[in-house]
Every structure is written in C-alpha cells, then in structure tokens.
Amino acid sequence: MFLKHNKWALLWALLIFVLCMIPGRDLPKISWLENFGFDKLIHAGLFFVLVVLFVRGFSEQQLKNYPKITALLICVAYGGVLEILQGVLFIERSADVYDFIANSCGSILGIFFFKAINEKILSKFIR
C-alpha cells in the first residue's frame, strides 16, 4: 500500500539523494546566481515538491488523519539526514545548516500550498 500510493514521492526522494551525491566539482557553477541564494531556492523547491507528493500519497492511504504532519516530519528528517551524509560520506560535499533550513522551509511551504497544488496540478497528472 505504501509503495503504491507514494511511488512518485519515493522517486523524487531518490532524485534528491542522487543530486546530493554528485561531487561538488561536477555541479554547474553560475557565479551571479550564487549572489541571490539560488542554491537555497533549489533546496526549498526540491523539498516543496517532496512534501506535496508525500501528502498526496498519505492522503490516499491509511494515514488520512495526519498526512501533512507525517509528510512534514519525514521530509525534515530526510533533509537532515542528507545534510549529515553530505558532511561525512559524500565526496566534495559538506553539511550546511542553511541548506537544512532551506529544505525545512520548502517542506513547510509545501504543506501550506498542498491543497492548491493538488487541485490544480497533481490531480490532472497523478491518478
């Protein structure tokens, strides 16, 4: 049941994991975007999508009572684990508390905008 309803969220989480594993030297450098905190917007956007996908999946299964809280806790924890892994395991990556904050902010925003995103976008593409 869990896999059936959360396959899109799990695939998105896998994409985030793969992106976090990419060595720093292989990431594109666009210096002028760094001045605007573009990296943090990417982090927030990735986790915004992740929490929305999890809330949708949890809403369709037996977690109907607390899908938003459950999704938020999972996404914040996942963001924290990824930052720790970047600090201790991944090559040429480092843990960054501000990335974790961006991940968490994106997750929180996803909770607030879930209803609109689900009605206008997800319901048309995910059945």
Salt bridges, closest charged atoms under 4 A:
ASP39 OD2 - LYS40 NZ 2.92
ASP39 OD1 - HIS43 NE2 3.37
GLU60 OE1 - HIS5 ND1 3.39
GLU60 OE2 - ARG56 NH2 3.52
GLU92 OE2 - ARG25 NH1 2.31
ASP96 OD2 - LYS40 NZ 3.14
ASP99 OD1 - LYS40 NZ 2.69
ASP99 OD2 - HIS43 NE2 3.39
